[in-house]
Amino acid sequence: MDHPTHLSLIPLVISWALLFFHYSSPTYAATPHHVTPSKLVQDVCNKTSYYSFCIEAYESDPITPSTSTLLHLVRIVMELGKANAMDTRSHIFDMYRMIASLRSVEEELEEDPMFANYDVFIAGESASQCERRMASDRVQDSWISMRNNFSQYFSNISFVTIVG
């Protein structure tokens, strides 16, 4: 059974993943300490293409002010990058879980409608979770919110239809 609702979720998943890849960066993940960066940090950040991001990233780490070597700065930024990548992977995994839930609904609908209903619930909850994350990160994107709302609406309609 080919449902256009499944296809309409693919752009949502891709947009959500890209959005959170960007907004889960240290710039948005931590509140800057508003301490004047050290000369070493300023020198490093002046050489980058992203000075403000660089400063904010280093300011998000409490060890930075006591760091006096480039090696320590590299370790700090690598840890920040690793944390960002792991967080991004988690967000992407959540979206893949939503897609997997929707795909399994098609297979389960005939065999076990109540189990299919659970998968519909998971898909709707993934959209709700995306909205909560956007709100906690103070992200406002009307297009993504609209797509999340559609996902929740489709989930609710599917639930009601399956239950009868």
Summary of the structure (lengths in Angstrom):
residues: 164
radius of gyration: 20.9
end to end distance: 19.0
largest distance: 67.1
contacts: 476
relative contact order: 0.15
helix: 80%
strand: 0%
